[in-house]
Amino acid sequence: MRPIPQALAAADTIVAALTDPHTAWAAASSGRAWPQSLAGGAAGIALLHIERAHTGHGDWITAHTWISRAASEDLTAASNASLYLGAPALAFVLHAAAGSTGRYRNALEKLNEATIAVTRRRLAHAHARIGRGERPAMQEFDLIRGLAGLGAYHLVRQPHHEITADVLAYLVRLTDPLPEEGDLPPWWTDVSPSGESNPAFPGGHGNFGLAHGIGSVLALLSLALLRGLPVPGAPEAIRRICAWTDQWRQQDDTGPWWPGLISIEQATGGHIDPALRPRPSWCYGVSGTARAHQLAGLALGEPTRVQAAENAILAALRDPIQLELLPEIGLCHGTAGLLHAAWRMADQTRNPAITAELPHLADRLIVALGRPDHDPELLDGAAGAALALHTIGTGIAPASHWDTFLALA
């Protein structure tokens, strides 16, 4: 991909303000700044400096400073540990730093073993739940708290390890019909999008997103097949997910789109109100969903699906109304997520139409960054925006594989 110099210059400016952990949080309003949090803490900002060091635009001393800050408190390996928090999050960060070297080898081995243990416990609970014929909780399988996130780590860290095969086998089983489920998919959850019971969602909901829904499972299974891993049942599982998401794909004057989630009333009524179209974000919108479908189309050898996915994100990139729905800068809810997902999609298939829209979107993000008081964090703040701008600025696929935590690659 052709580099975009102004994007790299903007990333340089952000990084200069995120060099010292003692001053980087001065203007932060985020409540997620636990050191071991990938989303909101030092672990996430370490990822920015690691990628910069790998590409020769930063130094390993700064990266190590942030890694040390991320590991400055006792790391959780309890039930709340996930790709985004605790031992698995630090294992992911250290793997990104190590690359093909022996850097951080001893610490990484210990964290990896802890992550495998966390994953095995979570798998045991998940298979027991399926055996009882119950519906899953969101945090069982989602990317941020669940087994899709742990699977993303294992896929990039140790693709041929038994634990990776076990997680992928669970994700396939997640898509198998439950007894007496009716027309609802087996990943339908009985809670609201917050993960808690809510009278507004008396029958639960079906979630399409990459952050908390079936989108991350679709992406991860597709990535495994694209990397040549033998995953029994994966093509069928991918087709089951696609059949459900295709059922709810919408079309308007600007192009195709998917809802971020549907309620039981919408599922039984078979109708999606156009007002429910999500903003084109990574977490629930077309940034994540289109990338997952592009990967699925490539994994299954379905060029029509690939084209539909690319048309969907291209429609968002060309629609000023949709772009105005992303005033935030971040990877999760903001312009950085759309920018990086579009870059990944364009880079994968060399789509010239998507590529042509990237400089304009990068400029929008740069302008938004000129406003004051951005949190420094990775998921919704300046560090994530800097990573997206650094990648598009260099035109090179991330050396650290940092976007694994978004299930975009």
Sequence and secondary structure as in RCSB ss.txt:
>XXXX:A:sequence
MRPIPQALAAADTIVAALTDPHTAWAAASSGRAWPQSLAGGAAGIALLHIERAHTGHGDWITAHTWISRAASEDL
TAASNASLYLGAPALAFVLHAAAGSTGRYRNALEKLNEATIAVTRRRLAHAHARIGRGERPAMQEFDLIRGLAGL
GAYHLVRQPHHEITADVLAYLVRLTDPLPEEGDLPPWWTDVSPSGESNPAFPGGHGNFGLAHGIGSVLALLSLAL
LRGLPVPGAPEAIRRICAWTDQWRQQDDTGPWWPGLISIEQATGGHIDPALRPRPSWCYGVSGTARAHQLAGLAL
GEPTRVQAAENAILAALRDPIQLELLPEIGLCHGTAGLLHAAWRMADQTRNPAITAELPHLADRLIVALGRPDHD
PELLDGAAGAALALHTIGTGIAPASHWDTFLALA
>XXXX:A:secstr
    HHHHHHHHHHHHHTS HHHHTTT   S   TTBTTTSHHHHHHHHHHHHHTTSS HHHHHHHHHHHTSS  
  STT BTTBSHHHHHHHHHHHHTTS TTHHHHHHHHHHHHHHHHHHHHHHHHHHHTT    HHHH TTTSHHHH
HHHHHHH TTSHHHHHHHHHHHHHTS  TT TTS TT BSS TTSS  TT TT EEE  TTTSHHHHHHHHHHHH
HTT   TTHHHHHHHHHHHHHHH EEETTEEE  SEEEHHHHHHT   GGG   S SSSSHHHHHHHHHHHHHHH
T HHHHHHHHHHHHHHHH HHHHHT  S STTTSHHHHHHHHHHHHHHHT HHHHHHHHHHHHHHHHHHTSS   
  TTTSHHHHHHHHHHHHHTS  TT GGGGGT  
